[in-house]
């Protein structure tokens, strides 16, 4: 099989262990061309949504796109605005302010769009649970097409068309992000609108950015979209993408993986919506020139720096609060002064540190309600968990691993108890420990630049397609030292007596857990080998994931 695919047997081993059982499946995984994309008609309601838009435009109505304030919603809005502009159609848009409006549609915003002349409302990355705002839009005479990817509730909005991959279980597009749905809608519209179809492929950089940022599974259709989108991010023909890479300390033509996008590009786009105004990020992505884009990118970079400072402060308080609740299976943390745009990021850190579902609540400034954001672990479906405590909530929505909610402050103690019971009912009373799945044992002598280049073929890595993790034979800790703020990281040199290889490694955020006085000891390590291009000189470096004394 390796010979047929022109790869090493190790790559076949990895793919086989991940459920790919034929050369054809492996070949499609390694070369996920756009020819393998599903048809737009395979997404429930998508052609209906396209027909509503075409009908509205044919009637001379003005189209308005309503997005969301996160990267997925911003990229989806940018994609459709660019697509319609290429067809000579100017559209209005609305991205809600997280602080003032919250997530999704709202009636005042719908009414303002009507006042601006909008006659067709097209939602992206939202709308599936917005019953009242959609009803108000129809009452005002708008044609309404909802496109979303979040889990639908028991009642769908009364729109002229409702498009959501999750309306049909088991379809090929189940895991699309909002921007992926928007791209497929553009593909359908491209053949339905008058005039010459545009080349939609350059829009894939937006699809890759939004999909990676939304932490959906990077398998199937998402793998095809992101793998091809990464090529356009590398090219950076879009001035806003070039500026975003440059303020993130990358060269304009740098080749980036999903991890680099998720940790560096996406947070700068997200920072605009988290701290208030997502319109700045939209303006960046739609900028016509690099001169126009760079000042916006620098502003977003500064906003992201402030976001990181606040995140660290909130994280210290939240982790200390969680420490007092170690007896709880599910954590509900609260402080009025926490920033509503940052608690989701911190909830991820809490869930990772304590390995249990975590909800974080703060003051919303709206109707006296608390606003919350939750993150979970792989063993617990957070959306189902919130369903179990729905009677205590003012509202909620989201995915298996991430969700948002609102709550009357009087219910916080009851929620803390009920959420804990819901988690215990699913996971049992004893705390779970995280598991790490290893691909296989890998001798240090086999780690070459050729192998690492082959492993890059498995990119993009993310949910559903994790980076390969290997186990070492016993190797000697030739050197180790702590570094970083508060000595939170570990730098190692590991020596393999059998092959004579000595490789450097880093254990990020593991400084407080790594055993002391291990120099000269033989230990086994779980690791991911990397090419480190720090200071422009490529060297092999190990990312340490775990160890066994």
VEXDREN-2710 file (C-alpha; in Angstrom, 1 decimal):
% VEXDREN-2710
k/r/px/py/pz
1/UNK/0.0/0.0/0.0
2/UNK/2.9/2.3/0.8
3/UNK/4.4/1.7/-2.6
4/UNK/1.1/2.4/-4.4
5/UNK/0.8/5.7/-2.5
6/UNK/4.5/6.6/-2.7
7/UNK/4.8/7.1/1.0
8/UNK/6.6/5.3/3.9
9/UNK/4.9/2.4/5.6
10/UNK/4.7/4.6/8.8
11/UNK/2.1/6.8/7.0
12/UNK/0.0/3.8/6.0
13/UNK/0.2/2.6/9.6
14/UNK/-1.1/5.9/10.9
15/UNK/-3.9/6.0/8.3
16/UNK/-4.9/2.4/8.9
17/UNK/-5.1/2.9/12.7
18/UNK/-7.4/5.9/12.0
19/UNK/-9.9/3.8/10.1
20/UNK/-8.8/4.2/6.5
21/UNK/-8.8/0.6/5.2
22/UNK/-8.1/1.0/1.4
23/UNK/-5.6/2.6/-0.9
24/UNK/-8.4/4.6/-2.4
25/UNK/-9.5/6.0/1.0
26/UNK/-5.9/6.8/1.9
27/UNK/-5.3/8.5/-1.4
28/UNK/-8.3/10.7/-1.0
29/UNK/-7.2/11.6/2.5
30/UNK/-3.7/12.5/1.3
31/UNK/-4.9/14.3/-1.8
32/UNK/-8.3/15.8/-0.9
33/UNK/-9.0/17.6/-4.2
34/UNK/-12.0/19.9/-4.7
35/UNK/-13.4/17.3/-7.1
36/UNK/-14.3/15.3/-3.9
37/UNK/-16.6/18.0/-2.6
38/UNK/-20.2/17.1/-2.0
39/UNK/-22.9/18.7/-4.1
40/UNK/-24.7/21.7/-2.6
41/UNK/-28.0/19.9/-2.9
42/UNK/-26.7/17.4/-0.3
43/UNK/-27.1/20.1/2.4
44/UNK/-30.7/20.2/3.7
45/UNK/-32.5/23.4/2.6
46/UNK/-29.5/24.9/0.8
47/UNK/-31.1/25.0/-2.7
48/UNK/-34.3/26.4/-1.1
49/UNK/-32.2/29.2/0.5
50/UNK/-30.5/29.9/-2.8
51/UNK/-33.9/30.1/-4.6
52/UNK/-35.2/32.6/-2.0
53/UNK/-32.2/34.8/-2.5
54/UNK/-32.4/34.7/-6.3
55/UNK/-36.2/35.4/-6.1
56/UNK/-35.6/38.4/-3.9
57/UNK/-32.9/39.9/-6.1
58/UNK/-35.0/39.3/-9.2
59/UNK/-37.8/41.3/-7.5
60/UNK/-35.4/44.2/-7.0
61/UNK/-35.1/43.8/-3.3
62/UNK/-32.0/44.7/-1.3
63/UNK/-30.2/41.8/0.3
64/UNK/-28.9/42.0/3.9
65/UNK/-26.5/39.4/5.3
66/UNK/-26.6/38.8/9.1
67/UNK/-23.5/37.1/10.5
68/UNK/-22.0/36.5/13.9
69/UNK/-19.2/38.2/15.8
70/UNK/-16.8/35.3/15.9
71/UNK/-14.3/34.3/13.2
72/UNK/-16.7/31.8/11.6
73/UNK/-19.5/34.4/11.3
74/UNK/-17.1/37.2/10.1
75/UNK/-15.5/35.1/7.4
76/UNK/-18.9/33.8/6.2
77/UNK/-20.1/37.4/6.0
78/UNK/-16.9/38.5/4.1
79/UNK/-17.2/35.6/1.8
80/UNK/-20.8/36.4/0.7
81/UNK/-20.1/40.1/0.4
82/UNK/-17.2/39.4/-1.9
83/UNK/-19.2/36.8/-3.8
84/UNK/-22.1/39.1/-4.4
85/UNK/-19.8/42.1/-5.3
86/UNK/-18.2/39.9/-8.0
87/UNK/-21.7/39.5/-9.4
88/UNK/-22.3/43.3/-9.3
89/UNK/-24.6/43.1/-6.3
90/UNK/-24.1/45.3/-3.3
91/UNK/-25.5/43.9/-0.1
92/UNK/-26.0/45.3/3.4
93/UNK/-24.7/43.4/6.4
94/UNK/-25.0/43.3/10.1
95/UNK/-22.6/41.8/12.6
96/UNK/-24.0/42.0/16.2
97/UNK/-22.0/43.6/18.9
98/UNK/-21.3/40.9/21.5
99/UNK/-21.6/43.3/24.5
100/UNK/-24.8/45.1/23.4
101/UNK/-26.7/42.5/21.3
102/UNK/-25.3/39.1/22.2
103/UNK/-25.4/36.1/19.8
104/UNK/-27.8/35.7/16.9
105/UNK/-30.7/37.7/15.5
106/UNK/-32.5/40.3/17.5
107/UNK/-35.7/42.3/16.6
108/UNK/-34.3/45.8/16.9
109/UNK/-31.5/44.9/14.5
110/UNK/-34.0/43.4/12.0
111/UNK/-36.0/46.5/12.2
112/UNK/-33.0/48.7/11.5
113/UNK/-32.1/46.7/8.4
114/UNK/-35.7/47.2/7.1
115/UNK/-35.3/50.9/7.8
116/UNK/-32.1/50.8/5.6
117/UNK/-34.1/49.3/2.8
118/UNK/-33.4/45.6/3.2
119/UNK/-36.0/43.3/1.6
120/UNK/-34.2/39.9/1.9
121/UNK/-32.6/38.6/5.1
122/UNK/-29.9/36.0/4.7
123/UNK/-28.3/34.6/7.9
124/UNK/-24.9/32.9/8.2
125/UNK/-23.7/31.0/11.2
126/UNK/-26.8/31.9/13.1
127/UNK/-30.6/31.9/13.0
128/UNK/-31.6/28.3/13.6
129/UNK/-33.0/29.1/17.0
130/UNK/-34.1/32.7/16.4
131/UNK/-37.9/32.2/16.2
132/UNK/-39.1/35.7/17.2
133/UNK/-36.7/37.8/15.2
134/UNK/-37.4/35.7/12.0
135/UNK/-41.1/36.1/12.7
136/UNK/-40.7/39.9/13.0
137/UNK/-38.7/40.0/9.7
138/UNK/-41.5/38.2/7.9
139/UNK/-44.1/40.5/9.6
140/UNK/-42.2/43.4/8.1
141/UNK/-42.4/41.9/4.6
142/UNK/-38.9/40.5/4.3
143/UNK/-38.0/37.3/2.5
144/UNK/-35.9/35.3/5.0
145/UNK/-33.4/32.5/4.3
146/UNK/-31.6/31.0/7.4
147/UNK/-28.3/29.3/6.9
148/UNK/-26.7/27.9/10.0
149/UNK/-24.7/24.9/11.3
150/UNK/-25.6/24.8/15.0
151/UNK/-27.8/22.1/16.4
152/UNK/-31.5/22.8/15.6
153/UNK/-34.1/22.9/18.4
154/UNK/-37.5/21.2/18.5
155/UNK/-39.0/24.2/16.7
156/UNK/-37.5/25.8/13.5
157/UNK/-37.9/29.5/12.6
158/UNK/-40.7/30.2/10.2
159/UNK/-38.4/31.4/7.4
160/UNK/-39.0/31.0/3.7
161/UNK/-36.0/28.6/3.7
162/UNK/-34.0/27.0/6.5
163/UNK/-30.7/25.5/5.6
164/UNK/-28.6/23.5/8.2
165/UNK/-26.5/20.4/7.6
166/UNK/-27.6/19.1/11.0
167/UNK/-31.2/18.9/9.9
168/UNK/-30.3/15.5/8.5
169/UNK/-28.1/13.1/10.5
170/UNK/-25.4/11.2/8.7
171/UNK/-25.0/13.5/5.7
172/UNK/-21.6/14.2/4.2
173/UNK/-21.7/17.9/5.3
174/UNK/-22.7/17.3/9.0
175/UNK/-19.6/19.0/10.3
176/UNK/-19.4/22.1/8.1
177/UNK/-18.8/25.4/9.9
178/UNK/-21.0/28.4/9.1
179/UNK/-18.5/29.6/6.6
180/UNK/-18.5/26.2/4.9
181/UNK/-22.3/26.4/4.5
182/UNK/-21.9/29.9/3.1
183/UNK/-19.3/28.7/0.6
184/UNK/-21.6/25.9/-0.6
185/UNK/-24.5/28.4/-0.9
186/UNK/-22.2/30.6/-3.0
187/UNK/-21.4/27.6/-5.2
188/UNK/-25.1/27.0/-5.8
189/UNK/-25.9/30.7/-6.4
190/UNK/-23.0/31.0/-8.8
191/UNK/-24.9/29.0/-11.4
192/UNK/-28.3/30.6/-10.6
193/UNK/-27.5/34.3/-10.8
194/UNK/-27.4/36.1/-14.1
195/UNK/-24.0/36.7/-15.8
196/UNK/-20.8/34.8/-15.9
197/UNK/-20.0/32.6/-12.8
198/UNK/-17.0/33.7/-10.8
199/UNK/-14.1/31.5/-9.8
200/UNK/-15.0/30.8/-6.2
201/UNK/-11.7/29.1/-5.3
202/UNK/-10.0/32.2/-4.0
203/UNK/-12.8/32.4/-1.3
204/UNK/-11.3/29.2/0.2
205/UNK/-8.8/31.2/2.3
206/UNK/-11.8/32.6/4.2
207/UNK/-13.3/29.1/4.5
208/UNK/-10.1/27.7/6.0
209/UNK/-9.7/30.5/8.5
210/UNK/-13.3/30.3/9.7
211/UNK/-13.4/26.5/9.8
212/UNK/-10.2/26.1/11.7
213/UNK/-11.3/28.9/14.2
214/UNK/-14.6/27.2/14.9
215/UNK/-12.9/24.0/16.0
216/UNK/-15.1/21.7/13.9
217/UNK/-13.9/18.2/12.8
218/UNK/-11.2/18.5/10.1
219/UNK/-12.2/15.4/8.3
220/UNK/-14.4/14.7/5.3
221/UNK/-15.7/17.9/3.6
222/UNK/-13.9/20.1/6.1
223/UNK/-10.6/18.5/5.3
224/UNK/-11.1/19.2/1.6
225/UNK/-12.1/22.8/2.2
226/UNK/-9.3/23.6/4.7
227/UNK/-6.5/21.7/2.8
228/UNK/-7.2/23.7/-0.3
229/UNK/-7.9/26.9/1.6
230/UNK/-4.4/26.7/3.2
231/UNK/-2.9/27.0/-0.3
232/UNK/-4.6/30.4/-0.7
233/UNK/-3.6/31.5/2.8
234/UNK/0.0/30.7/1.8
235/UNK/-0.3/32.7/-1.4
236/UNK/-2.0/35.6/0.6
237/UNK/-3.3/37.3/-2.5
238/UNK/-6.0/38.8/-0.2
239/UNK/-4.4/42.0/1.3
240/UNK/-6.2/41.4/4.6
241/UNK/-4.8/37.9/4.9
242/UNK/-1.3/39.2/4.0
243/UNK/-1.6/41.9/6.7
244/UNK/-2.9/39.4/9.2
245/UNK/0.1/37.1/8.6
246/UNK/2.6/39.9/8.8
247/UNK/1.3/41.3/12.2
248/UNK/1.4/37.6/13.4
249/UNK/5.2/37.6/12.6
250/UNK/4.9/35.5/9.5
251/UNK/6.3/36.2/6.1
252/UNK/3.5/37.1/3.6
253/UNK/4.2/33.8/1.6
254/UNK/4.7/31.6/4.7
255/UNK/3.1/28.2/4.6
256/UNK/0.9/27.8/7.7
257/UNK/-0.8/24.8/9.3
258/UNK/-4.1/24.7/11.0
259/UNK/-2.4/25.0/14.4
260/UNK/-0.7/28.3/13.4
261/UNK/-3.9/29.7/12.1
262/UNK/-5.8/28.6/15.2
263/UNK/-3.2/30.1/17.6
264/UNK/-2.1/33.2/15.8
265/UNK/-4.3/34.4/12.9
266/UNK/-7.7/33.5/14.3
267/UNK/-7.3/35.1/17.7
268/UNK/-6.6/38.4/16.1
269/UNK/-9.7/38.3/14.0
270/UNK/-11.7/37.0/17.0
271/UNK/-10.4/39.8/19.2
272/UNK/-12.4/42.4/17.4
273/UNK/-15.7/40.6/18.2
274/UNK/-14.6/39.6/21.7
275/UNK/-13.7/43.1/22.7
276/UNK/-16.6/44.9/20.9
277/UNK/-16.6/45.6/17.2
278/UNK/-16.4/42.7/14.7
279/UNK/-16.7/45.2/11.9
280/UNK/-13.0/46.0/12.1
281/UNK/-12.2/42.3/11.3
282/UNK/-14.6/42.3/8.4
283/UNK/-13.0/45.5/7.0
284/UNK/-9.6/43.9/7.2
285/UNK/-10.7/40.8/5.2
286/UNK/-12.4/42.9/2.6
287/UNK/-9.6/45.6/2.3
288/UNK/-8.7/46.3/-1.3
289/UNK/-5.0/47.0/-0.7
290/UNK/-2.2/46.2/1.7
291/UNK/-1.9/49.9/2.6
292/UNK/-5.6/49.8/3.6
293/UNK/-5.3/46.5/5.5
294/UNK/-2.1/47.1/7.5
295/UNK/-3.4/49.8/9.9
296/UNK/-6.5/47.6/10.6
297/UNK/-4.3/44.5/11.2
298/UNK/-2.1/46.5/13.6
299/UNK/-5.2/47.7/15.5
300/UNK/-6.5/44.1/15.8
301/UNK/-3.1/43.0/17.0
302/UNK/-3.2/45.6/19.7
303/UNK/-6.7/44.6/20.7
304/UNK/-5.6/41.0/20.8
305/UNK/-2.7/41.9/23.1
306/UNK/-5.2/43.5/25.5
307/UNK/-7.4/40.5/25.2
308/UNK/-4.5/38.2/26.2
309/UNK/-3.7/40.4/29.3
310/UNK/-7.4/40.3/30.4
311/UNK/-7.5/36.5/29.7
312/UNK/-4.6/35.9/32.0
313/UNK/-6.1/37.8/34.8
314/UNK/-9.5/36.0/34.4
315/UNK/-7.8/32.6/34.1
316/UNK/-5.9/33.1/37.4
317/UNK/-9.2/33.9/39.2
318/UNK/-11.1/31.1/37.5
319/UNK/-8.5/28.5/38.1
320/UNK/-8.3/29.5/41.8
321/UNK/-12.1/29.3/42.0
322/UNK/-12.2/25.9/40.3
323/UNK/-9.6/24.6/42.8
324/UNK/-12.2/25.0/45.6
325/UNK/-14.6/22.9/43.6
326/UNK/-12.5/19.8/42.9
327/UNK/-15.3/17.7/44.5
328/UNK/-17.7/18.8/41.7
329/UNK/-17.9/16.7/38.5
330/UNK/-19.1/19.8/36.5
331/UNK/-17.8/23.3/37.3
332/UNK/-19.9/26.5/37.3
333/UNK/-17.7/29.5/37.9
334/UNK/-18.9/33.1/38.3
335/UNK/-17.7/36.6/38.7
336/UNK/-19.6/39.7/37.6
337/UNK/-16.6/41.6/36.4
338/UNK/-15.2/38.9/34.0
339/UNK/-15.3/40.0/30.3
340/UNK/-18.1/38.2/28.4
341/UNK/-15.9/38.1/25.3
342/UNK/-13.1/36.2/27.0
343/UNK/-14.8/33.7/29.3
344/UNK/-15.1/31.1/26.5
345/UNK/-11.4/31.0/26.0
346/UNK/-10.8/30.7/29.8
347/UNK/-13.5/28.0/30.1
348/UNK/-11.4/25.9/27.7
349/UNK/-8.3/26.3/29.9
350/UNK/-10.3/25.3/33.0
351/UNK/-11.9/22.3/31.3
352/UNK/-8.4/21.2/30.1
353/UNK/-6.7/21.7/33.5
354/UNK/-9.3/20.0/35.6
355/UNK/-10.6/17.6/32.9
356/UNK/-14.3/18.2/33.4
357/UNK/-17.0/20.3/31.8
358/UNK/-16.9/24.0/32.8
359/UNK/-19.4/26.8/32.6
360/UNK/-18.2/30.4/33.2
361/UNK/-20.7/33.2/34.0
362/UNK/-20.4/36.9/34.2
363/UNK/-22.7/40.0/34.1
364/UNK/-24.1/40.7/30.7
365/UNK/-25.5/44.1/31.4
366/UNK/-28.7/43.0/29.7
367/UNK/-31.9/42.7/31.7
368/UNK/-30.0/41.8/34.8
369/UNK/-29.1/38.3/33.3
370/UNK/-25.8/36.5/33.6
371/UNK/-24.1/35.5/30.4
372/UNK/-22.2/32.3/30.2
373/UNK/-19.9/30.3/28.0
374/UNK/-19.1/26.6/28.4
375/UNK/-16.5/24.1/27.2
376/UNK/-16.5/20.4/27.7
377/UNK/-14.3/17.2/27.4
378/UNK/-14.7/14.5/24.8
379/UNK/-16.8/12.2/27.0
380/UNK/-19.5/14.7/27.7
381/UNK/-22.0/16.3/25.3
382/UNK/-22.4/19.9/26.6
383/UNK/-25.4/20.7/24.6
384/UNK/-27.3/17.7/25.9
385/UNK/-26.0/18.6/29.4
386/UNK/-27.5/22.0/29.2
387/UNK/-30.8/20.5/27.9
388/UNK/-31.0/18.6/31.2
389/UNK/-30.8/21.9/33.2
390/UNK/-32.8/24.0/30.6
391/UNK/-35.6/24.9/33.1
392/UNK/-33.0/26.9/35.1
393/UNK/-31.7/28.8/32.0
394/UNK/-33.0/31.9/30.2
395/UNK/-31.5/30.5/27.0
396/UNK/-28.7/28.4/25.6
397/UNK/-27.3/27.0/22.3
398/UNK/-24.1/25.5/20.8
399/UNK/-22.4/22.2/20.1
400/UNK/-21.2/19.0/21.9
401/UNK/-18.0/20.7/23.1
402/UNK/-18.9/24.4/23.3
403/UNK/-22.0/26.3/24.2
404/UNK/-23.4/29.7/25.3
405/UNK/-26.1/30.4/27.9
406/UNK/-27.9/33.1/29.9
407/UNK/-29.2/32.8/33.4
408/UNK/-31.1/34.7/36.1
409/UNK/-28.5/35.4/38.9
410/UNK/-31.0/33.9/41.4
411/UNK/-30.6/30.5/39.8
412/UNK/-26.8/30.2/39.9
413/UNK/-26.6/28.0/43.0
414/UNK/-29.4/25.8/41.6
415/UNK/-27.5/25.6/38.3
416/UNK/-24.3/24.7/40.0
417/UNK/-26.0/21.7/41.7
418/UNK/-28.1/20.6/38.8
419/UNK/-25.2/20.8/36.3
420/UNK/-23.0/18.8/38.6
421/UNK/-25.8/16.2/38.9
422/UNK/-26.2/16.1/35.1
423/UNK/-22.4/15.5/34.6
424/UNK/-22.4/12.8/37.3
425/UNK/-25.3/11.1/35.7
426/UNK/-23.4/10.7/32.5
427/UNK/-19.8/10.3/33.7
428/UNK/-20.2/8.9/37.2
429/UNK/-19.0/10.3/40.5
430/UNK/-15.3/9.7/40.1
431/UNK/-13.2/12.3/38.1
432/UNK/-12.0/11.2/34.7
433/UNK/-8.4/11.4/33.7
434/UNK/-7.5/12.5/30.2
435/UNK/-6.4/9.9/27.8
436/UNK/-3.7/10.1/25.1
437/UNK/-4.0/7.9/22.1
438/UNK/-0.6/6.9/20.6
439/UNK/-0.1/6.1/17.0
440/UNK/2.9/3.7/17.5
441/UNK/6.4/3.5/19.0
442/UNK/8.9/5.5/16.9
443/UNK/12.7/5.1/17.4
444/UNK/14.6/8.4/17.5
445/UNK/16.8/7.1/14.6
446/UNK/13.8/7.0/12.3
447/UNK/13.0/10.7/12.9
448/UNK/14.3/12.4/9.8
449/UNK/13.4/15.5/7.8
450/UNK/12.0/13.2/5.1
451/UNK/9.7/11.6/7.6
452/UNK/8.6/15.0/9.0
453/UNK/7.8/16.2/5.5
454/UNK/5.6/13.1/5.0
455/UNK/3.8/13.7/8.3
456/UNK/3.0/17.2/6.9
457/UNK/0.9/15.4/4.3
458/UNK/-1.6/14.5/7.1
459/UNK/-2.2/18.2/7.7
460/UNK/-4.5/20.0/8.6
461/UNK/-4.5/18.7/12.2
462/UNK/-7.4/19.4/14.5
463/UNK/-10.6/17.8/15.9
464/UNK/-11.1/14.4/14.2
465/UNK/-7.6/14.4/12.8
466/UNK/-5.1/15.0/15.7
467/UNK/-1.4/15.3/15.2
468/UNK/0.3/11.9/15.3
469/UNK/1.7/11.1/18.8
470/UNK/4.4/8.5/19.1
471/UNK/6.0/6.7/22.1
472/UNK/9.7/6.5/22.6
473/UNK/11.7/3.6/23.9
474/UNK/13.4/4.4/27.2
475/UNK/15.7/7.4/26.5
476/UNK/18.0/9.3/28.8
477/UNK/17.2/12.9/30.0
478/UNK/20.6/14.4/29.0
479/UNK/19.5/17.9/30.1
480/UNK/16.4/19.7/31.2
481/UNK/15.5/23.2/32.4
482/UNK/12.4/25.3/33.2
483/UNK/11.7/28.4/31.2
484/UNK/9.0/31.0/30.6
485/UNK/6.9/33.1/32.9
486/UNK/6.8/31.3/36.3
487/UNK/8.8/28.5/34.8
488/UNK/5.7/27.1/33.2
489/UNK/7.5/25.3/30.3
490/UNK/10.2/22.6/30.2
491/UNK/13.1/22.3/27.7
492/UNK/14.7/18.9/27.4
493/UNK/17.5/17.1/25.6
494/UNK/16.8/13.4/25.2
495/UNK/19.5/10.9/24.3
496/UNK/18.9/7.5/22.7
497/UNK/21.8/5.2/23.6
498/UNK/20.7/2.6/20.9
499/UNK/20.9/4.9/18.0
500/UNK/23.1/7.7/19.4
501/UNK/20.5/10.3/18.5
502/UNK/20.1/13.4/20.7
503/UNK/17.0/15.4/20.2
504/UNK/15.7/18.6/21.8
505/UNK/12.1/18.7/23.1
506/UNK/9.7/21.1/24.8
507/UNK/6.8/20.4/27.2
508/UNK/4.6/23.4/27.1
509/UNK/2.7/24.4/30.2
510/UNK/4.0/21.3/32.0
511/UNK/6.6/23.0/34.2
512/UNK/4.7/22.4/37.5
513/UNK/4.1/18.7/36.7
514/UNK/7.4/17.6/35.3
515/UNK/9.4/15.6/37.8
516/UNK/12.5/17.2/39.3
517/UNK/16.0/15.8/39.4
518/UNK/15.5/13.6/36.3
519/UNK/18.8/14.4/34.6
520/UNK/20.5/11.2/33.7
521/UNK/17.4/9.1/34.3
522/UNK/15.8/6.8/31.7
523/UNK/12.2/7.7/30.9
524/UNK/9.7/7.0/28.1
525/UNK/8.0/9.9/26.4
526/UNK/4.9/10.5/24.3
527/UNK/5.8/13.1/21.7
528/UNK/5.0/14.7/18.3
529/UNK/8.1/15.4/16.2
530/UNK/8.2/18.8/14.5
531/UNK/10.4/20.9/12.2
532/UNK/11.3/23.9/14.2
533/UNK/12.1/26.9/11.9
534/UNK/13.0/29.3/14.7
535/UNK/15.5/31.9/13.4
536/UNK/15.1/30.4/9.9
537/UNK/17.2/27.3/10.5
538/UNK/15.1/24.1/10.3
539/UNK/15.9/21.7/13.1
540/UNK/14.0/18.6/14.5
541/UNK/12.3/19.3/17.8
542/UNK/9.9/17.1/19.9
543/UNK/6.7/18.4/21.4
544/UNK/6.5/16.4/24.6
545/UNK/2.9/15.3/25.4
546/UNK/3.5/13.0/28.4
547/UNK/6.1/10.9/30.1
548/UNK/6.6/7.7/32.1
549/UNK/9.3/7.3/34.7
END
